[in-house]
């Protein structure tokens, strides 16, 4: 036999039902709140994923547009798909690499040729002066060769010396071949009795390797001949 305390809430059936309903509703609210939180988290994750994917697609579109602008139109003509454009871009890069390699080889070849030409010019510029004096129908023919570029004044100096040696210069012709300048001078002997052909050749050889004497620098004939030679050989 059960004894029920009249003061106890469980002794009242109405109160028992209310308590049971209250506990059930409380459990339902707890479960429903956790579900809402999970749904919010899923929504946030999807939003972030969509934003990342959107940015990735936008960056890829920008890179693809830049790539297309760098590839010549003839490579992409008739090609519509992205894969075809990528293949043609790769072909263009390979073609450019081959072309650059050929240009580098051509540059190296030209540099070698340039160095060889410079060496040849140096050899020619250091070519020893040559002087030859011989009798001619008009009187004396003098041939002078030099590899130096600044022999214009030296030639004027030699012309003045010829005048001082009793020669009348009739003509002077200059030619150039392989960086070597040849001067051919025709002169008449004013006093044949006092003229020494071999002595003149030795003197001109010595003069061609010597600096211009100071007394000749102010010589009127030297100045006139130097100016005339400079004007005729710019």
Beta strands, then each sheet from edge to edge (+ up, - down):
strand 1: 130-135
strand 2: 140-146
strand 3: 167-177
strand 4: 180-189
sheet 1: 1+ 2- 4+ 3-
end
